[in-house]
Amino acid sequence: MLLTRRQPDKPAAAANNLCSIRTLNGLYTEFGIDPKSRLLLSLKIPRKTSAHVRDGMIRLLSELPPELVRSVTPDRGKEFAKHDEISAALNNVPFFFPPPHAPWMRGTNENTNGLIREYCPKSTDLECFDSAFFTAFTSKINLRPRKCLGWRSPFEVFFNQLLHLT
């Protein structure tokens, strides 16, 4: 059962909605993942504070059509303390917080973290990289075919378009 500050009785199935958000340790970047298509969104933020995360999430998710942002499942970090303000800015999107030490409830997120770590190992100092770096590896991940998507890329699934990549 996912915990939420808005609707404590909602089932874990709510985690199947867009989107999971993560700020990686030492990397002040937000990542949004659509669990259905596995599409990854990224945005570099100045610092890992609740105000910066709030502003980044609103910027990242407000670019999507409102019908796609049905719920948000963030990490349990204190950087998500302003989730009520984010929810209000995104048409009262509910926030679901998984229980501590339950990564299996955020499988898509954990898998995507592994893909991100291929480009950004834990020991990498990312302060010297600009937004173009994050855009480049996000695009590579989104164009990579996945077995769970029938060997289509997250981009193809999300936008319902077939790409002819060679």
N, C-alpha and C positions, 0 to 999 in steps of 0.2 A: 504494500500500500504506500503510495506516495503521499508525503505530507504537503499540505498547502496552507498558506495563511488565509486564503480566500474561501476554499471549499474543502474542509477536512474530510468529508465523506466521499470524495471523488475516487474512483478506482484507478489502479495503475494503468489502465488502458489509455488514460489521458496523456501518457508519455509518448504516444504514437503521433502526436501533433507536432507541428513546427513550434518551437525549435529548441534544441539543446544549446546552451551557451556555456562557454568555458573561457576562463582566462588562465593561461598556462603560467606556472611559477617562474618568476624571473622574466617573463615575456609579457609585456603589457599589450597584448593583442587579444581581441575578442573573436571567437569563432562561433558561428551559428550553423547548425546542421538541420536539414530537413530529414527526419527519419525515414520518410517514404522514398525519397529520391536519392538520399545521401548527399545532396548538394551542400557544399561548404561555402560559407561567407566569412570573410575576415576583415578586420579593421584594426589598425594600430592606434592605440590610445596612449596619452602621455604618461599616465601613472595608474597603478592598480588601486584606485580609491573608489568609494561608492559613487561619488559624483562623476568621475570620469567614466566609470562603467555604465552608469545610468545614461549619460549623454551618448556614449558609443552605441549602446544597445538601441536606443531610440533612433539614432541615425541609421544603424544597420538594418533594423527591422521595419522602419517606416518606408523604406524603399520598395518593400514587397507589397503585393496586393493584400489588403486587410483580411480577405477570406482565407489566406494561406497561414496567417499567424493566429492560430487558435489557442495555443498555450505555450508556455515557456517552462523548460525544466533546467534550471541553472545548477551549478555546483553549490555546495553549502558554505562557500566562503563569505566573509563579512563584506566583500566588495559588492554583494548583491543586496545590501541592507536597504537600498532605495527601490526595492522591487515594486512597492505601491505606486511610486511616481512613474516608473516605467509602464506599469499596467495601465495607469490612467492615460498616459500619452499614447498608448496603443489600443485604444477603445476597450479598456478594462479586460485585457487578456489575462486569464488566470495564470498564476505561477505555481508550479508543483515542485516541492523540494523533496528529493529522495531521502530515505533514512541514511544515517551515517554508515560507512563501511558496507555499502550495497552497490558496488559498481555494476553488477549484472542488471540492475534496473535502468542503466544508461549504456547499454551495449553499443549502440551506434556511436555514441560520443567516445567511448573508450577505444573502439576500433579506429575511429578517425584520428584520435590522439596519436595512435601508432603510425598512421600515414603521415601526420604532420611531423613526427619525430624523425622520419626519413630525411626530411629537409632541414629540420632544426633539432639536432640532438640536444639533450639536456645540458651539455657543457657549453653550448654555443651562446656567445654574447650577442644578442640581437639588437642592442642599442645602436650599432653602426649600420644597420639595414634600414632602408626607407620603405615607404608603402609599396613601391613598385616590386620589391622583393616578395612581399606577402601576396600581392596580386598574382605574381608569376607562379609561385608554388601552389596557390589556391586554384588557379586555372589548370595546372597540371593534374592536381588531384581530381578536379571536377571533370576532366576529359579522360580519365583512366577508366576503362571498362571494368565492371565488377561482376563477379559470379552471381551474387545475390540479386542483381538487377537483370539477369538474363544476358550477361555480357554487354550490356549497354552502359554508357557513362551516366553519372549523375546529371550532367547537363542535358543529355538526351531524354532522360526520364522526367526531369523537372519541367522542361520546355516542350516535351512531347514532340521532339524533332529528331530525325535520324541524321547523324553526322557521318560523313564519308572520310574518315581519317586514314591516311596512309603514311 
